[in-house]
């Protein structure tokens, strides 16, 4: 089945809505765990450091939620590449650049401008009303967002906009590569061979292993898997940019081979269960080999981590293609609000953490309250501030990718 580039794909709009909703539990639980841990480390906290301040049951809960980190952002970048190729074919190069600057560049710039005053106000408020929140929560926000200190330390932090910023770099790289392909015969030959290799992997079902192997090579040099607090700066991390670029490039390639992926996505099978199993193997490896970090142990663990991600990401696409391929009003609403929900959830969670720091509820109840409260407030803010205002032209969409 060949889909016109003018068609909207409800299956992948619905998948985007589902992924956006997953951001609320992961951010709620991690921010709560970081505040419990008091952020005693000088740099980003690892998963092992986060679990030290938790009970056994809370530790398993955190590790379970951490599984979302394995596949959520790779799936987002694959979606971005998929819709990016759709937009390029629909509009052409000039209008593609204009569209991406509007859909990605404007939200990035707008949120960078409004989030700076928000965090200044947050610190001013906690300074004049010290009982509002705990020192742990203030330290959490400061350590995440003002690593370098001073005015430049504040400006040089991308905060929750890093995803949009990385996408802008990838779109620029895309235009550069397409120009090379157009004007250089050698690059055209290279892309033709790459395309042929991907088709072979696709047909043989070895795509998972190939993607996992490539991603593990790129990710094996990072300090802690999936947790990139120190990378939220205006100078992008080439390692992470290349890593997410693999998923973005795969999404771009998939749009050009729809006749292949429709059959492929109809055979998701056991992939989610196998992905969860591999994640369990990875976590056992992570804690067992934490103090025995040799070359083989690390690269084996990273490969298992990435194989788990590849299985779940492509299984999600298959599930969306088969099961939620029809337009749904609720999911379409959430999908149209996705940029806004993604960008405001962390500030809302920090505010709710301030109100809940004296709560006598346990870790589980506080996590659930943060998840539900932040989601409800984010949706309300979208409905009141964005949905029927001029901001909808920046953060929403009607029927365009």
N, C-alpha and C positions, 0 to 999 in steps of 0.2 A: 504494500500500500504506500503510495507516494503522497505526501501531504503538501499542499500548496503553501508557499512561504507567506501567503496572505492570511492563512488560517491561524487561529489561536488554538493552543493545545491545552484543554482543560486538565488533562492528566498531570501535566507538569506544573501548571498553576496550582493545582491541588497539592502536589508534592511540596512546592515552595511554602505553601501555607502550613503544612505539617512540620516542615523543618524549622520554620520561624517559631512555632509553638514549642518545639523542643528546646529552644534557647532559654526559655523561662526556668525550667527545672535545673538545667546545668548551671546557669548563672546564679540562681538563688542558692543552691546547695553549696557551690564553691565559694561564693562570697561569705556565706554563713560559716563555712569551715575555716576560711581565712581569718575571719574575725575571732573565732574560737582559738585559733592558733596564735593570735595576737601579732601575726606577721613579724615574728622575731628574726627572721633571716634577713640578710642584707640585700639579697636579690630575690628573684621569683621563687616561691615555695614549690617544692616538688610534691608529687602525690604522696610519697612516703612521709614527708614533713607534715603535710596536712592531716594525715591519719594519726599522728602521734598524740594529738590532743583529744581524740575521740575514743569512745568505747568500742568494743568489738562489733556490736550491732550497728553502730553509727558508721564504723569503718567499712563494713560490707555495703551499707547503703550508699556511701560516697563512691566506692569503687563501682557499684552498679550504675550510678548516675554518670560516672566518668566515661562509661562505654559510649555515651552520646557523642563525646568529643572525638572518638575514633572516626566516625563517619559523617558527622554533621557538616563541617566546613568543606571537606572534599566534595560532598554532595552539592553544596551551594556553588562551589566553583565549577563543577561539571554542568550544573544548570545554567550558570552564567555563560559558559562557552557555547552551550546548546542554543540559548536564546540570542547570544551574540551573533552566531552564524546565521540564524534566521533573520535577524535585523539587517545584517550585511547583504544578504541575498535579496531581501525585500526592498532595501533603500538604495543600495549602491554605496560606494566608499564615502563620498562627501556627506551624504545624509546620515550614514552610519556614525561617522565621527560626531556630527551635530547631535544625533539622538543619544549617543552614549554620554556626551558631555551634559546633556539635559537630564538624562535618567540617573546617571551616576555622579557626575561632577557637581551638579547643583546641590543634591542632598549632602554630599561630602563637605562642600564649602559652607553650606548653611549650618550644618551641625557643628563644624569646627568653630564657627563664630558664636553660636548660642551656647555651646557646652562650656566654653571658657568662663563666661560670666556665671554659669550655674555653679561650677566648682569653687569660684571665688566666693560666691554668696554662701555656699555650703560651709566653707571654712570660717567665714565671718560669723555666720549664725552659731556654729558650734563654739566659737571663741567667746561670744557674748552670752551664750546660753549653754554653759558647759554640761549641764545636766541632761541636755537633749540627747546626747549619744555618748558612747564610751570612747576612751582613747584608742582602743583596739580598732574600732571602725574608722576613726579619723586616720589612724596610721595605715589602715588598709587602703583607703582612697589615696592618701599621700604617696605611699610606696608604689602603687600601681601607676599613678598618673603624673607624678612629679619626681621621677627617678633622679634626674640630673640637678634638680634644685633651681631656684631663681626663676626669673621671667622666662628665659629660654627653655628651662626645663618644663614649664607649663605649656608653652607654645609648641614645643617639639614633641609633644605626646599626641598620638592619633586617637587615643581613647577608643571609644566604640566604633570609630569610623575606619579602622584599619582595613576591613574587608573591602570597602568602597575604594580606598586608596590603592590597594593592591590590584583591584580590577582596572583602575585607570592605567596603571603601569602595563598590565597585560593587554589591554586594548591598544595602547601605543605600540607595544611589541608586535601585536597582530598586524597592524598596518605596515610596520617595517618589514615583517616577514612576507606579507603579500606583495609588497613592492619588489622585494628580492626575487620572489618567484616569477614576477611579471617580466623583470628585466634581465635576469641572469639564468642562462641555460643550465648551469651546474646546480643551482639551487632547485630549479624545476625538476631535474633528474633526481635529486635527493628526496624531494617530497613525494615523487612518484614511487620510489622504492620504499619509503616509509609507509605510504598508503598501502602498498602491496603486502608489506610485513604485518600491518595491523589487520588486514583482511584475513590473512592466514591465521593469526592469533584468534581472531573473532570466530572463525569457522571451527577451529579446533578446541574452543572453550579454554584455551590457555591464556586468554586475555587477563584473567585475574592474577595469575602468577607473573605475567609480564609487567603489568601495572605495579604489582606489589614489589617486584624486584627493582624496578626503576625508582619508585618512590622511596624504598628503603635505602638505596644508595644515596639519595639526596637528604634523607632525614637522619641518617646514622651519625652525622656530625653534630647534631643539635644536642644541647645539654639535657633537656627533658622533653619527652615526647608529648606533643599536643598542647603544651603550655608555654605560650610565647609572650609573656608579659614584657620582657625586656626588649622585645622587637617592635614595640608600638612607636616607632620614631619616623620622622620624615625621610630619613635615609633607609630605604627598604633593605631587608635582609635578603641577599641574593639566594641563599639556600632555601628559605621558605617561599620566595617568589617562584623559584624553579619547581619546588615541590607542588605548590598549588597550581602552577602553570601546566603540570602534567594533567591534572584533572580538568582544568579549563580547556586544554588542547583536545583531550578526549571528548569532551562535550561538543566542541566545534566539529570534530571529525564525525561524531555520531549523527549530527544533523545532515551531513552530506551523504550518509549511508543508511537512510531510513528503511530501504528494502531489506537490509540485514538486521537492524535492531528490532524490528517488529517481531521477527521469528525468535530472535535471541531473548527478548524480554518475556516471551511467553513460556520460558523454561527456567524460572527462578528456583523452583524446587526447594531443596534443603539448604540453600545458601544462607539464609538468616540464622538457622540453628548452628550451622557449621561456623559461621562468623562469631557467634556468641561463645561457642566452645573454644575457638582460637583465642578469643579475648581472655577467657579464663586461663588458658595456657600462658598467655603473655603476662598476666598479672602474677601468676605463680613464679614465672621466670623473673619478673621485675623485682619482687621482694627477695627472692632467694639469691639472685646474683647482684644485688645492690652494691655489695662491697667486694665483688669479684668481677670488675668491669674490664675484661680482656676483649680483644678484637672479635673472637668467635662468639662469645656470649652476647655482646652488644648487637652485632649484626644479625645473629639468629633471632634475638628478641624483636628487633626492629622489623625484620621480614615478617614474622608472625603477626605483629601489630598491623602492618600494611596489608597483608593478605586478608585479615579480618575486615579491614576498612573496605577493600576492593569488593569482597563478597557482599557486604551489607549495602554499599552504595549502589551497586548494579542490581541487587535484589530489590531495593527501594524503587528504582526506576521501573523494574519489571512489575512490581506490585502496583505502582501507580498506573502503568500502561494497561494492566489487565483489570484492576478492581475499582479505581476511582477515575475512570476516563471520561465520565460524564460531568457536565457543569453542575456545581453545587453552590447555592447562594452563600452559605456560611463560609465555605472554604474560599470562594472567590472574594468575599469581603475581606477575609484575613490576608489573602494573597495581595489584594490591592493595598492593604495597610502594611505589608511586610517590611518595607524600608523603615517606616515610622516605628513599628513595633521593635524592630531590631535595634534602632538607634536610641530609643528612650528607655529600654528595659533596665539597663544598668543604673542610670540616675535614679529611677523609681525604686529599685531594689535598695540602693544606698539610703534613701530617705526612709523606707520601711524598716531597714535595719536599725536606724536611729530610734524609731519609735518602739522597737521590740527588744532593745538590748537589755532592759530590766525585766523582761518577761520571764516567768517561771516555767514556761513550756519547755519540753525537751527538744532535742535537735530535730526529731522527725516532725513534730507539730509546728515548730518554727519554720522549717523548710516548706511545709505545705502551705502555711499562711503566707510566706513570701511568694511562692509560686502563684497562688490564686490571686493574692492582692496585687502583685505587679502586673499580671495579665489583665485583670479587670481595669486597673488604672490606666494601663497603656491603651487598651481598647477605648475607654472613655475619652482619653486625651485625643485619640485619633478622630473619634466621632465629633467631638466639640471643636477641636482646634484645626483639624485638617480637612475632614470629609467634605464640608460645605464651604470652605474658604479658599483663598488664593493659594494656600500651601498645598492643596491637592494637586496643583499643576507641577509641584516639585516632587512630592512623595507618593502620589497616587498614580493610577493609570485607568483608562477606560477599556480600550481593546487593543492595546499595542504592547509589544514585548519590551 
